[in-house]
Amino acid sequence: MKAKYDFSKGERGKFYNPKAVFNIPNPDGKDVGPKMRLNNKIAIVTGAGRGIGRAVALRFAEEGAKVVVDDVNDINGASTVAAITDAGGEALFINADVSDANEAERLISSTVDAYGSVDILVNNAICSTADVLNNNWEANLAVALRGTSNCSDAVVPVMQQNGGGSIVNIASVNGLIGLQAIHAYSAAKGGVIALTRSMAVAHGKDNIRINSICPGTIQTEVWEPMLERNPQILDEITPWYPLGRIGQPVDIANAALFLASDEASFATGAVFVIDGGLTAGNHQFPI
């Protein structure tokens, strides 16, 4: 029986064209070649073996970044690297548990050893869906919140030496509003938002921009256990979204790309809510 939901289809946007690039015009009107938004940037994406993290890694590679894929699952991490390299990009897999400060330090130092620097860090790693649903406080705080802090603390000195950089933290709408009874995850993501703002204020002087993204429901493998329990759950969630659909990983990847790029040079300490209108209000409220 074919699965109803294909969790790979949202990795790239429907308008994605690997041959389409922006061109840099000369004063005489002639194009001088392709312009890639992250050309030769060194980017680390944690939890990049699947879902949002994988989509971010692929999107960054499409725009010229050399991507370090972090994941605790060797098979998933290697798969993301293969997808990048098969498309002509450059990527490296490092298995590091970001909840451990020493492992986070190793992730950053190994990246510097391989590429000489770090320009972009995307803190995306989360614990298992079971830990989220069961309100495992230690797991949620260790990976989502402490892991974000560990990696950020480890990369800041490198970015200071570089003269700046961009850190993008993947939070959640659960950190903004009450949803269901997954309290530990919501608290951890709320902490990520607060950490983002605090670090942005502290490191603005270093030209290190630190922003967060709050996704709404995104169709990723995280939902597999819930789909097994209720195959209609995503269909039941959809009507709550004013745009009439749930999100795809590439929706978040595109937002992360903007924040990582020089286009967002005046954005720091911001919370980018990419949720199809979920937190804007209840469009089904009877009047």
Secondary structure, 3 states (H helix, E strand, C coil): CCCCCCCCHHHCCCCCCCCCCEEEECCCCCEEEEECCCCCCEEEECCCCCHHHHHHHHHHHHCCCEEEEECCCHHHHHHHHHHHHHCCCEEEEECCCCCCHHHHHHHHHHHHHHHCCCCEEEECCCCCHHHHHCCCHHHHHHHHHHHHHHHHHHHHHHHHHHCCEEEEEECCHHHCCCCCCCHHHHHHHHHHHHHHHHHHHHHHHHCEEEEEEEECCECCHHHHHHHHHCCCHHHHHHHHCCCCCCECHHHHHHHHHHHHCHHHCCCCCCEEEECCCHHHCCCCCCC
